[in-house]
Amino acid sequence: MKIKILADSTADLTKEICEKFDIEQQPLTVSLGENDYVDGVTINPQMIYDFVKQTNQLPKTSAINQMKYEETYQKILDSGYEGIVHFTISGEMSTCYNNAVMAAQNFQNVAVVDSRTLSTGIALLAMYASELAQKGDLSPNEIAEKVKARIPNDQTSFVVDKLNYLYKGGRCSAVALLGANLLKIKPSIVVKDGKMGVDKKYFGNQDKVLIKYVQDTLQKYNNPDYTRIFVTHTEMDKQIVENVVNYIKNNTQFKEIWETTAGSTVTSHCGSHTLGILYLNDGEQK
């Protein structure tokens, strides 16, 4: 059975990954004031940084509606695919999942998966689904069920340099913002049960903080599937990113290390100088 893997643009997949794993991305809408843009097509993160700096306002992101999903499903099926497995950002963070479920009811062999996560945490699931689909002996629903079993072990976390964007978006208080800035606190944000929450708080220069964050994360979530890991970041000093990648290369057994830049939807909520490592923490269960 020929199955297409579909993911919303919140998965932050690169063109290289999409081509290698035969994954298609469905873009969300990002609004800068009165102007609407297509995530990954007509807008880039630098436009967001410029907009926030000039207006002191955050962009707004819009979920994909049911009609758009139906159009995408039909186009994929008309192109020769016999089924679709579709991954959305966590249903706790967006209405994308609910809209996709309603759209899928009008089709056969379309399975929608609530990733319960965001960014390349979604990408990890989509890539695994692609590997299952390539075997050709599983239906969309069978692939979806295998992927869902791994979702509780999807380790998605990142460190935010400054809380300005989270504050503007209503995700932290003015007191927390002031305290973090004065004390140079850099919080680690972890996605758990479909929601974002603060985990450990780090102090100091970003380069040292990020290495300590990587060490702590690998120690805490110490049963990795060593197939692949993502180092995903927003605007960041290249040397700092390289130091993180090299640390992982020299201290772990991951076969693939994908360094990627977050897209406009994710950037809209976390701002620049954010970095996370993401991997599936179910090595023994896989």
ZADO-1210 file (C-alpha; in nm, 4 decimals, padded with zeros to 6 digits):
<atoms>
<atom x="00.0000" y="00.0000" z="00.0000" code="MET" pos="1"/>
<atom x="00.1441" y="00.3367" z="-00.1042" code="LYS" pos="2"/>
<atom x="00.1110" y="00.5747" z="00.1915" code="ILE" pos="3"/>
<atom x="00.1992" y="00.9422" z="00.2178" code="LYS" pos="4"/>
<atom x="00.3230" y="01.0936" z="00.5420" code="ILE" pos="5"/>
<atom x="00.1905" y="01.4447" z="00.6034" code="LEU" pos="6"/>
<atom x="00.2933" y="01.6864" z="00.8801" code="ALA" pos="7"/>
<atom x="00.2010" y="02.0420" z="00.9652" code="ASP" pos="8"/>
<atom x="00.4751" y="02.3024" z="00.9231" code="SER" pos="9"/>
<atom x="00.5137" y="02.3085" z="01.3016" code="THR" pos="10"/>
<atom x="00.7267" y="01.9940" z="01.2548" code="ALA" pos="11"/>
<atom x="01.0148" y="02.2144" z="01.1312" code="ASP" pos="12"/>
<atom x="01.1198" y="01.9611" z="00.8682" code="LEU" pos="13"/>
<atom x="01.3925" y="02.0532" z="00.6217" code="THR" pos="14"/>
<atom x="01.3586" y="02.0031" z="00.2459" code="LYS" pos="15"/>
<atom x="01.6269" y="01.7350" z="00.2665" code="GLU" pos="16"/>
<atom x="01.4300" y="01.5343" z="00.5216" code="ILE" pos="17"/>
<atom x="01.1041" y="01.5750" z="00.3316" code="CYS" pos="18"/>
<atom x="01.2648" y="01.4441" z="00.0141" code="GLU" pos="19"/>
<atom x="01.4501" y="01.1572" z="00.1814" code="LYS" pos="20"/>
<atom x="01.1476" y="01.0364" z="00.3789" code="PHE" pos="21"/>
<atom x="00.8738" y="01.1333" z="00.1312" code="ASP" pos="22"/>
<atom x="00.7038" y="01.3653" z="00.3801" code="ILE" pos="23"/>
<atom x="00.4855" y="01.6598" z="00.2806" code="GLU" pos="24"/>
<atom x="00.4358" y="01.9653" z="00.5009" code="GLN" pos="25"/>
<atom x="00.1114" y="02.1587" z="00.5383" code="GLN" pos="26"/>
<atom x="00.1883" y="02.5240" z="00.6246" code="PRO" pos="27"/>
<atom x="00.0158" y="02.7234" z="00.8958" code="LEU" pos="28"/>
<atom x="-00.0577" y="03.0951" z="00.8613" code="THR" pos="29"/>
<atom x="00.1563" y="03.3527" z="01.0411" code="VAL" pos="30"/>
<atom x="00.0200" y="03.7071" z="01.0681" code="SER" pos="31"/>
<atom x="00.2350" y="04.0160" z="01.1127" code="LEU" pos="32"/>
<atom x="-00.0158" y="04.2852" z="01.1982" code="GLY" pos="33"/>
<atom x="-00.2701" y="04.2968" z="00.9154" code="GLU" pos="34"/>
<atom x="-00.0566" y="04.0896" z="00.6772" code="ASN" pos="35"/>
<atom x="-00.0889" y="03.7107" z="00.6515" code="ASP" pos="36"/>
<atom x="00.1976" y="03.4862" z="00.5437" code="TYR" pos="37"/>
<atom x="00.2438" y="03.1155" z="00.4663" code="VAL" pos="38"/>
<atom x="00.4806" y="02.9462" z="00.7101" code="ASP" pos="39"/>
<atom x="00.7979" y="02.8361" z="00.5344" code="GLY" pos="40"/>
<atom x="00.6851" y="02.9846" z="00.2017" code="VAL" pos="41"/>
<atom x="00.6320" y="03.3597" z="00.2229" code="THR" pos="42"/>
<atom x="00.7754" y="03.4300" z="00.5684" code="ILE" pos="43"/>
<atom x="01.1000" y="03.3513" z="00.7486" code="ASN" pos="44"/>
<atom x="01.2147" y="03.3938" z="01.1113" code="PRO" pos="45"/>
<atom x="01.4108" y="03.7118" z="01.0381" code="GLN" pos="46"/>
<atom x="01.0856" y="03.8821" z="00.9357" code="MET" pos="47"/>
<atom x="00.9443" y="03.7897" z="01.2750" code="ILE" pos="48"/>
<atom x="01.2405" y="03.9300" z="01.4684" code="TYR" pos="49"/>
<atom x="01.2172" y="04.2544" z="01.2710" code="ASP" pos="50"/>
<atom x="00.8418" y="04.2808" z="01.3271" code="PHE" pos="51"/>
<atom x="00.8692" y="04.2293" z="01.7050" code="VAL" pos="52"/>
<atom x="01.1548" y="04.4776" z="01.7305" code="LYS" pos="53"/>
<atom x="00.9651" y="04.7429" z="01.5355" code="GLN" pos="54"/>
<atom x="00.6193" y="04.6967" z="01.6915" code="THR" pos="55"/>
<atom x="00.6859" y="04.5331" z="02.0300" code="ASN" pos="56"/>
<atom x="00.4099" y="04.2875" z="01.9359" code="GLN" pos="57"/>
<atom x="00.4169" y="03.9162" z="01.8648" code="LEU" pos="58"/>
<atom x="00.3000" y="03.7625" z="01.5377" code="PRO" pos="59"/>
<atom x="-00.0203" y="03.5607" z="01.5461" code="LYS" pos="60"/>
<atom x="-00.0371" y="03.2046" z="01.4184" code="THR" pos="61"/>
<atom x="-00.3506" y="03.0418" z="01.2766" code="SER" pos="62"/>
<atom x="-00.4461" y="02.6761" z="01.2661" code="ALA" pos="63"/>
<atom x="-00.5207" y="02.5086" z="00.9348" code="ILE" pos="64"/>
<atom x="-00.8952" y="02.4806" z="00.8789" code="ASN" pos="65"/>
<atom x="-01.0943" y="02.1711" z="00.7852" code="GLN" pos="66"/>
<atom x="-01.1461" y="02.2743" z="00.4239" code="MET" pos="67"/>
<atom x="-00.7749" y="02.3208" z="00.3630" code="LYS" pos="68"/>
<atom x="-00.6998" y="01.9799" z="00.5086" code="TYR" pos="69"/>
<atom x="-00.9648" y="01.8220" z="00.2856" code="GLU" pos="70"/>
<atom x="-00.8095" y="01.9863" z="-00.0199" code="GLU" pos="71"/>
<atom x="-00.4665" y="01.8532" z="00.0771" code="THR" pos="72"/>
<atom x="-00.5920" y="01.4994" z="00.1413" code="TYR" pos="73"/>
<atom x="-00.7717" y="01.4936" z="-00.1932" code="GLN" pos="74"/>
<atom x="-00.4668" y="01.6215" z="-00.3797" code="LYS" pos="75"/>
<atom x="-00.2428" y="01.3558" z="-00.2251" code="ILE" pos="76"/>
<atom x="-00.4861" y="01.0724" z="-00.2959" code="LEU" pos="77"/>
<atom x="-00.5409" y="01.1948" z="-00.6512" code="ASP" pos="78"/>
<atom x="-00.1643" y="01.1830" z="-00.7084" code="SER" pos="79"/>
<atom x="-00.1547" y="00.8058" z="-00.6619" code="GLY" pos="80"/>
<atom x="-00.1218" y="00.7473" z="-00.2893" code="TYR" pos="81"/>
<atom x="-00.3642" y="00.4981" z="-00.1346" code="GLU" pos="82"/>
<atom x="-00.3516" y="00.6342" z="00.2202" code="GLY" pos="83"/>
<atom x="-00.2234" y="00.9140" z="00.4433" code="ILE" pos="84"/>
<atom x="-00.0819" y="00.9350" z="00.7948" code="VAL" pos="85"/>
<atom x="-00.1043" y="01.2937" z="00.9125" code="HIS" pos="86"/>
<atom x="00.0794" y="01.4433" z="01.2134" code="PHE" pos="87"/>
<atom x="-00.0328" y="01.7640" z="01.3835" code="THR" pos="88"/>
<atom x="00.1062" y="01.9787" z="01.6613" code="ILE" pos="89"/>
<atom x="-00.0284" y="01.8887" z="02.0062" code="SER" pos="90"/>
<atom x="-00.4015" y="01.9275" z="02.0348" code="GLY" pos="91"/>
<atom x="-00.3373" y="02.1098" z="02.3639" code="GLU" pos="92"/>
<atom x="-00.1616" y="02.3874" z="02.1696" code="MET" pos="93"/>
<atom x="-00.3729" y="02.4253" z="01.8574" code="SER" pos="94"/>
<atom x="-00.7030" y="02.3302" z="01.6931" code="THR" pos="95"/>
<atom x="-00.5138" y="02.1777" z="01.3996" code="CYS" pos="96"/>
<atom x="-00.5721" y="01.8245" z="01.5288" code="TYR" pos="97"/>
<atom x="-00.9480" y="01.8646" z="01.5720" code="ASN" pos="98"/>
<atom x="-00.9791" y="02.0236" z="01.2281" code="ASN" pos="99"/>
<atom x="-00.7780" y="01.7418" z="01.0712" code="ALA" pos="100"/>
<atom x="-00.9908" y="01.4733" z="01.2390" code="VAL" pos="101"/>
<atom x="-01.3086" y="01.6304" z="01.1006" code="MET" pos="102"/>
<atom x="-01.1545" y="01.6484" z="00.7541" code="ALA" pos="103"/>
<atom x="-01.0352" y="01.2867" z="00.7670" code="ALA" pos="104"/>
<atom x="-01.3908" y="01.1632" z="00.8334" code="GLN" pos="105"/>
<atom x="-01.4682" y="01.2373" z="00.4689" code="ASN" pos="106"/>
<atom x="-01.1978" y="01.0020" z="00.3413" code="PHE" pos="107"/>
<atom x="-01.0956" y="00.6398" z="00.3640" code="GLN" pos="108"/>
<atom x="-00.7426" y="00.5454" z="00.4734" code="ASN" pos="109"/>
<atom x="-00.6537" y="00.8815" z="00.6308" code="VAL" pos="110"/>
<atom x="-00.5215" y="00.8463" z="00.9873" code="ALA" pos="111"/>
<atom x="-00.4602" y="01.1599" z="01.1936" code="VAL" pos="112"/>
<atom x="-00.2133" y="01.1514" z="01.4824" code="VAL" pos="113"/>
<atom x="-00.2019" y="01.4078" z="01.7620" code="ASP" pos="114"/>
<atom x="00.1742" y="01.4234" z="01.8165" code="SER" pos="115"/>
<atom x="00.1291" y="01.5687" z="02.1681" code="ARG" pos="116"/>
<atom x="00.4415" y="01.7712" z="02.0959" code="THR" pos="117"/>
<atom x="00.5855" y="02.0348" z="01.8620" code="LEU" pos="118"/>
<atom x="00.8792" y="02.1151" z="01.6317" code="SER" pos="119"/>
<atom x="01.1135" y="01.8279" z="01.5474" code="THR" pos="120"/>
<atom x="00.9512" y="01.6204" z="01.8187" code="GLY" pos="121"/>
<atom x="00.6827" y="01.5817" z="01.5509" code="ILE" pos="122"/>
<atom x="00.9493" y="01.5201" z="01.2878" code="ALA" pos="123"/>
<atom x="01.0810" y="01.2211" z="01.4817" code="LEU" pos="124"/>
<atom x="00.7379" y="01.0586" z="01.4696" code="LEU" pos="125"/>
<atom x="00.6842" y="01.1404" z="01.1024" code="ALA" pos="126"/>
<atom x="01.0221" y="00.9952" z="01.0050" code="MET" pos="127"/>
<atom x="00.9493" y="00.6752" z="01.1946" code="TYR" pos="128"/>
<atom x="00.6102" y="00.6533" z="01.0231" code="ALA" pos="129"/>
<atom x="00.7807" y="00.6969" z="00.6878" code="SER" pos="130"/>
<atom x="01.0111" y="00.4044" z="00.7600" code="GLU" pos="131"/>
<atom x="00.7085" y="00.1904" z="00.8463" code="LEU" pos="132"/>
<atom x="00.5234" y="00.3050" z="00.5347" code="ALA" pos="133"/>
<atom x="00.8142" y="00.2138" z="00.3105" code="GLN" pos="134"/>
<atom x="00.7731" y="-00.1504" z="00.4074" code="LYS" pos="135"/>
<atom x="00.4396" y="-00.1448" z="00.2248" code="GLY" pos="136"/>
<atom x="00.2566" y="-00.4000" z="00.4400" code="ASP" pos="137"/>
<atom x="00.0811" y="-00.1736" z="00.6918" code="LEU" pos="138"/>
<atom x="-00.2348" y="00.0339" z="00.6637" code="SER" pos="139"/>
<atom x="-00.2449" y="00.4008" z="00.7729" code="PRO" pos="140"/>
<atom x="-00.4245" y="00.3056" z="01.0939" code="ASN" pos="141"/>
<atom x="-00.1703" y="00.0340" z="01.1733" code="GLU" pos="142"/>
<atom x="00.1161" y="00.2800" z="01.1232" code="ILE" pos="143"/>
<atom x="-00.0614" y="00.5383" z="01.3363" code="ALA" pos="144"/>
<atom x="-00.1047" y="00.2928" z="01.6238" code="GLU" pos="145"/>
<atom x="00.2635" y="00.1945" z="01.6175" code="LYS" pos="146"/>
<atom x="00.3659" y="00.5601" z="01.6232" code="VAL" pos="147"/>
<atom x="00.1228" y="00.6504" z="01.9018" code="LYS" pos="148"/>
<atom x="00.2882" y="00.3882" z="02.1230" code="ALA" pos="149"/>
<atom x="00.6098" y="00.5917" z="02.1063" code="ARG" pos="150"/>
<atom x="00.4614" y="00.9353" z="02.1754" code="ILE" pos="151"/>
<atom x="00.4959" y="00.9163" z="02.5577" code="PRO" pos="152"/>
<atom x="00.8717" y="00.8725" z="02.5056" code="ASN" pos="153"/>
<atom x="00.9174" y="01.1638" z="02.2660" code="ASP" pos="154"/>
<atom x="01.1754" y="01.3772" z="02.4503" code="GLN" pos="155"/>
<atom x="01.1103" y="01.7355" z="02.3423" code="THR" pos="156"/>
<atom x="01.2747" y="02.0157" z="02.5375" code="SER" pos="157"/>
<atom x="01.4634" y="02.3375" z="02.4776" code="PHE" pos="158"/>
<atom x="01.6336" y="02.6244" z="02.6583" code="VAL" pos="159"/>
<atom x="01.5093" y="02.9792" z="02.6116" code="VAL" pos="160"/>
<atom x="01.7656" y="03.2584" z="02.6280" code="ASP" pos="161"/>
<atom x="01.5174" y="03.5316" z="02.7212" code="LYS" pos="162"/>
<atom x="01.1540" y="03.5173" z="02.8290" code="LEU" pos="163"/>
<atom x="01.0439" y="03.8217" z="02.6278" code="ASN" pos="164"/>
<atom x="00.8478" y="03.6264" z="02.3655" code="TYR" pos="165"/>
<atom x="00.6901" y="03.3941" z="02.6234" code="LEU" pos="166"/>
<atom x="00.5906" y="03.7000" z="02.8271" code="TYR" pos="167"/>
<atom x="00.4393" y="03.8797" z="02.5278" code="LYS" pos="168"/>
<atom x="00.2502" y="03.5610" z="02.4443" code="GLY" pos="169"/>
<atom x="00.1073" y="03.5372" z="02.7963" code="GLY" pos="170"/>
<atom x="00.3094" y="03.2320" z="02.8947" code="ARG" pos="171"/>
<atom x="00.4962" y="03.3905" z="03.1862" code="CYS" pos="172"/>
<atom x="00.4341" y="03.6785" z="03.4265" code="SER" pos="173"/>
<atom x="00.6008" y="04.0194" z="03.4393" code="ALA" pos="174"/>
<atom x="00.7577" y="03.9202" z="03.7711" code="VAL" pos="175"/>
<atom x="00.9087" y="03.6067" z="03.6181" code="ALA" pos="176"/>
<atom x="01.0353" y="03.8098" z="03.3238" code="LEU" pos="177"/>
<atom x="01.2006" y="04.0691" z="03.5487" code="LEU" pos="178"/>
<atom x="01.3566" y="03.8067" z="03.7737" code="GLY" pos="179"/>
<atom x="01.4871" y="03.6025" z="03.4824" code="ALA" pos="180"/>
<atom x="01.6446" y="03.9056" z="03.3188" code="ASN" pos="181"/>
<atom x="01.8063" y="04.0319" z="03.6397" code="LEU" pos="182"/>
<atom x="01.9433" y="03.6921" z="03.7373" code="LEU" pos="183"/>
<atom x="02.0186" y="03.5836" z="03.3783" code="LYS" pos="184"/>
<atom x="01.8005" y="03.2770" z="03.4222" code="ILE" pos="185"/>
<atom x="01.7611" y="03.0565" z="03.1171" code="LYS" pos="186"/>
<atom x="01.4751" y="02.8114" z="03.1740" code="PRO" pos="187"/>
<atom x="01.4468" y="02.4694" z="03.0193" code="SER" pos="188"/>
<atom x="01.1005" y="02.4148" z="02.8683" code="ILE" pos="189"/>
<atom x="00.9766" y="02.0551" z="02.8480" code="VAL" pos="190"/>
<atom x="00.6757" y="01.9255" z="02.6575" code="VAL" pos="191"/>
<atom x="00.4822" y="01.6789" z="02.8708" code="LYS" pos="192"/>
<atom x="00.1286" y="01.5487" z="02.8239" code="ASP" pos="193"/>
<atom x="00.0919" y="01.7763" z="02.5233" code="GLY" pos="194"/>
<atom x="00.1743" y="02.0955" z="02.7135" code="LYS" pos="195"/>
<atom x="00.4816" y="02.3121" z="02.7671" code="MET" pos="196"/>
<atom x="00.6139" y="02.3557" z="03.1204" code="GLY" pos="197"/>
<atom x="00.9235" y="02.4908" z="03.2907" code="VAL" pos="198"/>
<atom x="01.1721" y="02.2277" z="03.4033" code="ASP" pos="199"/>
<atom x="01.5202" y="02.3181" z="03.5225" code="LYS" pos="200"/>
<atom x="01.6479" y="02.6754" z="03.5413" code="LYS" pos="201"/>
<atom x="02.0008" y="02.7526" z="03.4286" code="TYR" pos="202"/>
<atom x="02.2266" y="03.0467" z="03.5043" code="PHE" pos="203"/>
<atom x="02.5209" y="03.1933" z="03.3162" code="GLY" pos="204"/>
<atom x="02.6529" y="03.2262" z="02.9641" code="ASN" pos="205"/>
<atom x="02.4526" y="03.0547" z="02.6950" code="GLN" pos="206"/>
<atom x="02.7330" y="02.8356" z="02.5586" code="ASP" pos="207"/>
<atom x="02.7994" y="02.6745" z="02.8987" code="LYS" pos="208"/>
<atom x="02.4294" y="02.6588" z="02.9840" code="VAL" pos="209"/>
<atom x="02.3459" y="02.4647" z="02.6686" code="LEU" pos="210"/>
<atom x="02.6157" y="02.2028" z="02.7227" code="ILE" pos="211"/>
<atom x="02.4942" y="02.1555" z="03.0806" code="LYS" pos="212"/>
<atom x="02.1351" y="02.1285" z="02.9527" code="TYR" pos="213"/>
<atom x="02.2398" y="01.8602" z="02.7016" code="VAL" pos="214"/>
<atom x="02.4246" y="01.6671" z="02.9731" code="GLN" pos="215"/>
<atom x="02.1283" y="01.6877" z="03.2117" code="ASP" pos="216"/>
<atom x="01.8783" y="01.5845" z="02.9448" code="THR" pos="217"/>
<atom x="02.0800" y="01.2840" z="02.8293" code="LEU" pos="218"/>
<atom x="02.1247" y="01.1768" z="03.1896" code="GLN" pos="219"/>
<atom x="01.7574" y="01.2152" z="03.2767" code="LYS" pos="220"/>
<atom x="01.6214" y="01.0589" z="02.9560" code="TYR" pos="221"/>
<atom x="01.8845" y="00.7901" z="02.9355" code="ASN" pos="222"/>
<atom x="01.7223" y="00.5238" z="02.7189" code="ASN" pos="223"/>
<atom x="01.7562" y="00.6794" z="02.3707" code="PRO" pos="224"/>
<atom x="01.6680" y="00.5201" z="02.0427" code="ASP" pos="225"/>
<atom x="02.0068" y="00.5960" z="01.8904" code="TYR" pos="226"/>
<atom x="01.8695" y="00.6079" z="01.5359" code="THR" pos="227"/>
<atom x="01.8595" y="00.9894" z="01.5339" code="ARG" pos="228"/>
<atom x="01.8577" y="01.3079" z="01.7363" code="ILE" pos="229"/>
<atom x="01.7674" y="01.6645" z="01.6466" code="PHE" pos="230"/>
<atom x="01.9500" y="01.9783" z="01.7523" code="VAL" pos="231"/>
<atom x="01.6887" y="02.2389" z="01.6667" code="THR" pos="232"/>
<atom x="01.7326" y="02.6097" z="01.7279" code="HIS" pos="233"/>
<atom x="01.6186" y="02.9568" z="01.6363" code="THR" pos="234"/>
<atom x="01.8669" y="03.2328" z="01.5474" code="GLU" pos="235"/>
<atom x="02.1858" y="03.1280" z="01.7255" code="MET" pos="236"/>
<atom x="02.5614" y="03.1805" z="01.7171" code="ASP" pos="237"/>
<atom x="02.6990" y="02.9130" z="01.4812" code="LYS" pos="238"/>
<atom x="02.9848" y="02.8239" z="01.7143" code="GLN" pos="239"/>
<atom x="02.7493" y="02.7556" z="02.0040" code="ILE" pos="240"/>
<atom x="02.5400" y="02.5221" z="01.7877" code="VAL" pos="241"/>
<atom x="02.8551" y="02.3512" z="01.6611" code="GLU" pos="242"/>
<atom x="02.9727" y="02.2982" z="02.0193" code="ASN" pos="243"/>
<atom x="02.6431" y="02.1247" z="02.1045" code="VAL" pos="244"/>
<atom x="02.6564" y="01.9053" z="01.7937" code="VAL" pos="245"/>
<atom x="03.0192" y="01.8100" z="01.8640" code="ASN" pos="246"/>
<atom x="02.9379" y="01.7234" z="02.2237" code="TYR" pos="247"/>
<atom x="02.6680" y="01.4840" z="02.1061" code="ILE" pos="248"/>
<atom x="02.8996" y="01.3347" z="01.8428" code="LYS" pos="249"/>
<atom x="03.1757" y="01.2740" z="02.0965" code="ASN" pos="250"/>
<atom x="02.9666" y="01.1552" z="02.3891" code="ASN" pos="251"/>
<atom x="02.6749" y="00.9562" z="02.2491" code="THR" pos="252"/>
<atom x="02.6032" y="00.6783" z="02.0004" code="GLN" pos="253"/>
<atom x="02.3438" y="00.8548" z="01.7841" code="PHE" pos="254"/>
<atom x="02.3759" y="00.7438" z="01.4220" code="LYS" pos="255"/>
<atom x="02.2137" y="01.0569" z="01.2775" code="GLU" pos="256"/>
<atom x="02.2448" y="01.4083" z="01.4181" code="ILE" pos="257"/>
<atom x="02.0164" y="01.6512" z="01.2406" code="TRP" pos="258"/>
<atom x="02.0857" y="02.0193" z="01.3009" code="GLU" pos="259"/>
<atom x="01.7801" y="02.2210" z="01.2000" code="THR" pos="260"/>
<atom x="01.6412" y="02.5725" z="01.2343" code="THR" pos="261"/>
<atom x="01.2913" y="02.6209" z="01.3718" code="ALA" pos="262"/>
<atom x="01.0330" y="02.7620" z="01.1330" code="GLY" pos="263"/>
<atom x="00.8269" y="03.0759" z="01.1663" code="SER" pos="264"/>
<atom x="00.5425" y="02.9281" z="01.3737" code="THR" pos="265"/>
<atom x="00.7708" y="02.7981" z="01.6486" code="VAL" pos="266"/>
<atom x="00.9903" y="03.1099" z="01.6320" code="THR" pos="267"/>
<atom x="00.6821" y="03.3249" z="01.6900" code="SER" pos="268"/>
<atom x="00.6436" y="03.1758" z="02.0369" code="HIS" pos="269"/>
<atom x="01.0018" y="03.1384" z="02.1636" code="CYS" pos="270"/>
<atom x="01.2121" y="03.4072" z="01.9937" code="GLY" pos="271"/>
<atom x="01.5788" y="03.3935" z="01.9021" code="SER" pos="272"/>
<atom x="01.8615" y="03.2095" z="02.0802" code="HIS" pos="273"/>
<atom x="01.6500" y="02.9082" z="02.1729" code="THR" pos="274"/>
<atom x="01.7954" y="02.5578" z="02.1348" code="LEU" pos="275"/>
<atom x="01.6742" y="02.2094" z="02.2111" code="GLY" pos="276"/>
<atom x="01.7708" y="01.8477" z="02.1648" code="ILE" pos="277"/>
<atom x="01.4936" y="01.6069" z="02.0683" code="LEU" pos="278"/>
<atom x="01.4943" y="01.2277" z="02.0472" code="TYR" pos="279"/>
<atom x="01.2823" y="00.9204" z="02.1172" code="LEU" pos="280"/>
<atom x="01.3652" y="00.7839" z="02.4597" code="ASN" pos="281"/>
<atom x="01.2507" y="00.4243" z="02.4129" code="ASP" pos="282"/>
<atom x="01.5610" y="00.2442" z="02.2940" code="GLY" pos="283"/>
<atom x="01.4907" y="-00.0838" z="02.4714" code="GLU" pos="284"/>
<atom x="01.1218" y="-00.0857" z="02.3789" code="GLN" pos="285"/>
<atom x="01.1636" y="-00.0157" z="02.0081" code="LYS" pos="286"/>
</atoms>
